[in-house]
């Protein structure tokens, strides 16, 4: 009975140590950011409930107008060089299905730093200080060394509103909980034309309150396209929305932190708010094409 003798010996050893005056057993309560007082127990949810939470959050918003403080940054952690621009006030206007406009103002003087608009397929970007009016597709085929030309309104929209899981997509739920973290992670996969399952994105939920905490959007090679993080959820016009949002586009080498100061949800945004007309005398550049100095100003290319 060797196994029995080993078990008895271990039990005797444990009892011996517990009997020592110097042997103190400590119980440590793990507290987590965002948890209510006296709420050490984490919330639980199956994958189907989390998928529904994403769909419900997306469906709850038809349009919004937000006043925000922005901290744009250029560079990447991989290149160990990041330049931040502080105290940029801005406005974001959105209307489904994909109309979005983003205006950034310079610190102190509050003149327009940039004005971007997109209808979901194409975008326009006006930069007054450079007197340039950029137009092009929302899809970046080849990133530009000029980081300004990599800005797309669609990148903001994809991060601000996490799209629902499509019927054709498959999900796998991971419970990522340890002493420092407590997340559910939905791995969203799509089947390729060859039958291979490809990881498209991961959607993270805090197990403290089951609010969205993070979304990673990946390219087919597994590189991160967008890393969006959400915190400080508030209720605006009876709709929950994160007050603090961090958007990182490592491949395009820019990031931005958004802090919402004021927000109106589902109060309507008119057509004219999504019209951006090329200012007279500005230089038109179609992204991917070089500017021809001295060329005549093109005709108005405002959104129809």
C-alpha positions as CSV (number, residue, x, y, z in Angstrom):
1,X,0.0,0.0,0.0
2,X,2.7,2.5,-0.9
3,X,0.3,5.2,-2.2
4,X,-1.7,5.0,1.1
5,X,1.5,5.5,3.2
6,X,2.5,8.5,1.0
7,X,-0.9,10.1,1.5
8,X,-0.8,9.6,5.3
9,X,2.7,11.1,5.4
10,X,1.6,14.2,3.5
11,X,-1.4,14.6,5.7
12,X,0.8,14.4,8.9
13,X,3.3,16.9,7.4
14,X,0.5,19.4,6.6
15,X,-0.9,19.1,10.1
16,X,2.5,19.5,11.7
17,X,3.1,22.8,9.8
18,X,-0.3,24.1,10.6
19,X,0.3,23.5,14.2
20,X,3.5,25.7,14.3
21,X,2.9,29.1,15.9
22,X,5.0,30.8,13.2
23,X,2.9,29.3,10.4
24,X,0.4,31.9,9.4
25,X,-2.2,31.4,6.6
26,X,-3.1,34.6,4.8
27,X,-6.2,35.1,2.7
28,X,-5.9,37.7,-0.1
29,X,-8.9,39.2,-1.6
30,X,-8.3,40.2,-5.3
31,X,-9.8,43.6,-6.0
32,X,-10.4,44.7,-9.6
33,X,-10.8,48.1,-11.2
34,X,-14.4,49.0,-11.9
35,X,-15.8,46.5,-9.4
36,X,-18.4,47.8,-6.9
37,X,-17.7,47.7,-3.2
38,X,-18.2,44.2,-1.8
39,X,-18.2,42.7,-5.3
40,X,-15.3,40.2,-5.4
41,X,-17.3,37.6,-7.4
42,X,-16.9,38.0,-11.2
43,X,-19.8,37.8,-13.6
44,X,-20.3,34.9,-15.9
45,X,-21.9,34.6,-19.4
46,X,-21.9,32.1,-22.2
47,X,-20.7,32.9,-25.7
48,X,-24.3,33.4,-27.0
49,X,-25.0,36.1,-24.4
50,X,-21.8,38.0,-25.3
51,X,-22.6,37.8,-29.0
52,X,-26.1,39.3,-28.2
53,X,-24.5,42.1,-26.1
54,X,-22.5,43.2,-29.1
55,X,-25.5,43.1,-31.4
56,X,-27.7,45.0,-29.0
57,X,-25.0,47.7,-28.4
58,X,-24.7,48.2,-32.2
59,X,-28.4,48.2,-32.8
60,X,-29.1,50.8,-30.0
61,X,-27.3,53.6,-31.9
62,X,-28.6,55.0,-35.2
63,X,-26.7,58.3,-35.0
64,X,-24.7,60.5,-32.7
65,X,-23.0,63.8,-32.3
66,X,-20.0,63.9,-29.9
67,X,-17.7,66.6,-28.6
68,X,-14.4,65.1,-27.7
69,X,-10.9,65.8,-26.5
70,X,-8.3,64.0,-28.6
71,X,-4.6,63.0,-28.1
72,X,-3.3,62.0,-31.5
73,X,0.0,60.2,-31.7
74,X,2.4,59.3,-34.5
75,X,4.8,56.4,-34.5
76,X,4.7,52.8,-33.1
77,X,5.9,51.0,-30.0
78,X,7.8,48.6,-32.3
79,X,9.9,51.5,-33.5
80,X,10.3,52.9,-30.0
81,X,9.2,56.3,-31.1
82,X,5.8,57.9,-30.4
83,X,5.0,61.6,-30.7
84,X,1.9,62.8,-28.9
85,X,-0.1,66.0,-29.7
86,X,-2.0,67.2,-26.6
87,X,-5.2,69.1,-26.1
88,X,-6.9,68.7,-29.4
89,X,-10.7,69.4,-29.3
90,X,-12.8,67.7,-31.9
91,X,-16.3,66.6,-33.0
92,X,-17.5,63.4,-34.4
93,X,-20.8,63.0,-36.3
94,X,-22.2,59.6,-37.3
95,X,-25.2,58.3,-39.0
96,X,-26.0,54.7,-40.1
97,X,-25.1,53.0,-42.2
98,X,-21.7,54.5,-42.6
99,X,-21.7,58.3,-42.8
100,X,-19.1,59.8,-40.4
101,X,-17.4,63.2,-40.1
102,X,-14.5,64.1,-37.8
103,X,-13.2,67.6,-37.2
104,X,-10.1,68.3,-35.2
105,X,-9.2,71.8,-33.8
106,X,-5.8,73.1,-32.8
107,X,-5.1,73.8,-29.1
108,X,-5.8,77.2,-27.7
109,X,-6.8,79.0,-30.9
110,X,-9.2,76.3,-31.9
111,X,-8.7,76.7,-35.6
112,X,-9.4,73.7,-37.8
113,X,-6.5,71.2,-37.8
114,X,-8.3,68.7,-40.1
115,X,-11.7,67.9,-41.4
116,X,-12.6,64.3,-42.6
117,X,-15.7,62.8,-44.0
118,X,-16.6,59.4,-45.3
119,X,-19.7,57.6,-46.7
120,X,-18.2,54.2,-46.0
121,X,-16.5,53.6,-49.3
122,X,-14.6,56.8,-50.0
123,X,-13.2,59.6,-47.8
124,X,-12.2,63.3,-48.0
125,X,-9.7,65.0,-45.8
126,X,-9.0,68.8,-45.7
127,X,-5.8,70.0,-43.9
128,X,-5.9,73.8,-43.9
129,X,-2.3,74.4,-42.7
130,X,-1.1,72.5,-45.7
131,X,-3.9,73.8,-48.0
132,X,-4.4,70.2,-49.1
133,X,-7.6,68.4,-50.0
134,X,-7.1,64.6,-50.1
135,X,-9.6,62.2,-51.5
136,X,-9.5,58.4,-51.9
137,X,-10.7,55.0,-51.0
138,X,-11.2,53.9,-47.4
139,X,-9.1,50.9,-48.2
140,X,-5.3,51.4,-47.9
141,X,-3.6,49.3,-50.5
142,X,-0.1,50.7,-49.8
143,X,0.6,52.7,-46.6
144,X,2.0,56.1,-47.2
145,X,5.2,57.3,-45.5
146,X,3.3,60.5,-44.8
147,X,1.2,59.3,-41.9
148,X,-1.4,62.0,-42.5
149,X,-2.4,60.2,-45.7
150,X,-3.1,57.0,-43.8
151,X,-5.9,58.6,-41.7
152,X,-9.3,57.2,-42.5
153,X,-12.7,58.1,-40.9
154,X,-13.6,54.4,-41.3
155,X,-10.9,53.4,-38.8
156,X,-12.6,55.6,-36.2
157,X,-16.0,54.1,-37.0
158,X,-14.8,50.5,-36.9
159,X,-13.5,51.2,-33.4
160,X,-16.4,53.3,-32.1
161,X,-19.1,50.9,-33.1
162,X,-18.2,47.2,-32.8
163,X,-20.1,45.4,-35.5
164,X,-22.2,42.4,-34.6
165,X,-20.9,38.8,-35.3
166,X,-22.2,37.8,-38.7
167,X,-24.1,34.5,-39.2
168,X,-21.3,33.3,-41.4
169,X,-18.7,33.9,-38.7
170,X,-17.8,31.3,-36.0
171,X,-16.9,32.2,-32.4
172,X,-14.8,30.6,-29.7
173,X,-15.0,31.8,-26.1
174,X,-11.9,32.1,-23.9
175,X,-12.0,32.8,-20.2
176,X,-8.9,34.8,-19.6
177,X,-8.9,35.2,-15.8
178,X,-6.0,35.3,-13.4
179,X,-4.8,37.6,-10.5
180,X,-4.4,40.6,-12.8
181,X,-7.0,40.0,-15.5
182,X,-10.6,39.1,-15.8
183,X,-11.9,39.0,-19.3
184,X,-14.0,36.9,-21.6
185,X,-12.6,36.9,-25.1
186,X,-14.7,36.1,-28.1
187,X,-12.5,34.9,-31.0
188,X,-14.3,35.6,-34.2
189,X,-13.3,33.4,-37.1
190,X,-14.3,33.4,-40.8
191,X,-13.9,30.5,-43.2
192,X,-11.8,31.2,-46.2
193,X,-12.5,30.1,-49.8
194,X,-10.1,27.2,-49.2
195,X,-12.0,26.1,-46.1
196,X,-9.4,27.4,-43.6
197,X,-10.6,29.2,-40.5
198,X,-9.1,32.6,-40.2
199,X,-9.1,34.7,-37.0
200,X,-10.6,38.1,-38.0
201,X,-10.9,39.8,-34.6
202,X,-11.2,39.3,-30.9
203,X,-13.8,41.0,-28.7
204,X,-13.0,41.4,-25.0
205,X,-15.5,41.8,-22.2
206,X,-14.7,42.8,-18.6
207,X,-16.0,40.1,-16.2
208,X,-16.6,42.9,-13.6
209,X,-19.6,44.3,-15.6
210,X,-19.6,42.5,-19.0
211,X,-19.0,45.8,-20.8
212,X,-16.9,45.7,-24.0
213,X,-13.3,46.4,-23.0
214,X,-11.2,45.8,-26.1
215,X,-11.4,44.8,-29.8
216,X,-8.5,43.6,-31.9
217,X,-9.0,43.5,-35.7
218,X,-6.5,41.4,-37.6
219,X,-5.4,41.0,-41.2
220,X,-5.2,37.6,-42.9
221,X,-1.6,37.2,-41.8
222,X,-2.5,37.8,-38.1
223,X,-1.1,41.3,-37.9
224,X,-3.1,43.8,-35.8
225,X,-4.9,46.4,-37.9
226,X,-6.8,48.1,-35.1
227,X,-6.5,47.8,-31.3
228,X,-9.4,49.6,-29.6
229,X,-9.8,49.8,-25.9
230,X,-12.9,51.0,-24.0
231,X,-13.4,52.2,-20.4
232,X,-15.5,54.4,-18.2
233,X,-18.8,53.5,-19.6
234,X,-21.6,56.1,-19.2
235,X,-25.2,56.4,-20.2
236,X,-26.1,59.0,-22.9
237,X,-29.7,59.4,-23.8
238,X,-30.5,56.0,-22.3
239,X,-27.7,54.3,-24.3
240,X,-24.5,53.0,-22.8
241,X,-21.3,54.2,-24.4
242,X,-17.6,54.3,-23.3
243,X,-16.4,57.8,-22.3
244,X,-12.7,56.8,-22.8
245,X,-11.6,55.1,-26.1
246,X,-8.0,54.3,-27.2
247,X,-7.5,53.5,-30.9
248,X,-4.2,52.2,-32.1
249,X,-3.3,51.5,-35.8
250,X,0.2,50.0,-35.5
251,X,0.6,49.2,-39.2
252,X,-0.3,52.7,-40.2
253,X,1.8,54.1,-37.4
254,X,-0.7,56.3,-35.6
255,X,-3.0,56.2,-32.6
256,X,-5.5,58.4,-30.9
257,X,-7.1,58.6,-27.5
258,X,-10.7,60.0,-27.3
259,X,-12.4,61.4,-24.2
260,X,-16.0,62.2,-24.7
261,X,-17.1,65.5,-23.2
262,X,-20.6,65.7,-24.6
263,X,-22.7,63.2,-26.6
264,X,-26.2,63.2,-28.1
265,X,-27.4,59.8,-29.4
266,X,-30.3,59.2,-31.8
267,X,-31.3,62.8,-32.1
268,X,-30.8,63.0,-35.8
269,X,-27.9,64.3,-38.0
270,X,-28.9,66.1,-41.3
271,X,-27.4,65.4,-44.7
272,X,-25.5,68.6,-44.9
273,X,-23.3,67.6,-42.0
274,X,-21.7,65.0,-44.1
275,X,-20.8,67.3,-47.1
276,X,-17.2,68.4,-47.3
277,X,-16.5,70.8,-50.2
278,X,-13.0,71.4,-51.5
279,X,-12.1,75.0,-50.6
280,X,-11.2,77.3,-53.5
281,X,-7.5,77.5,-54.1
282,X,-6.6,74.3,-52.2
283,X,-4.6,71.6,-53.8
284,X,-6.4,68.4,-54.6
285,X,-4.5,65.1,-54.1
286,X,-5.9,61.7,-54.8
287,X,-4.3,59.5,-52.2
288,X,-1.6,57.4,-54.0
289,X,-0.9,60.2,-56.5
290,X,1.7,62.9,-56.1
291,X,0.7,66.6,-56.0
292,X,1.7,68.5,-59.1
293,X,2.9,71.9,-57.9
294,X,1.5,74.8,-59.8
295,X,-1.4,72.7,-61.2
296,X,-4.7,74.6,-61.5
297,X,-7.2,74.1,-58.7
298,X,-9.6,71.3,-59.7
299,X,-13.4,71.6,-59.7
300,X,-15.5,71.1,-56.6
301,X,-15.4,67.4,-55.6
302,X,-17.9,67.6,-52.8
303,X,-19.8,64.5,-51.7
304,X,-22.9,64.0,-53.8
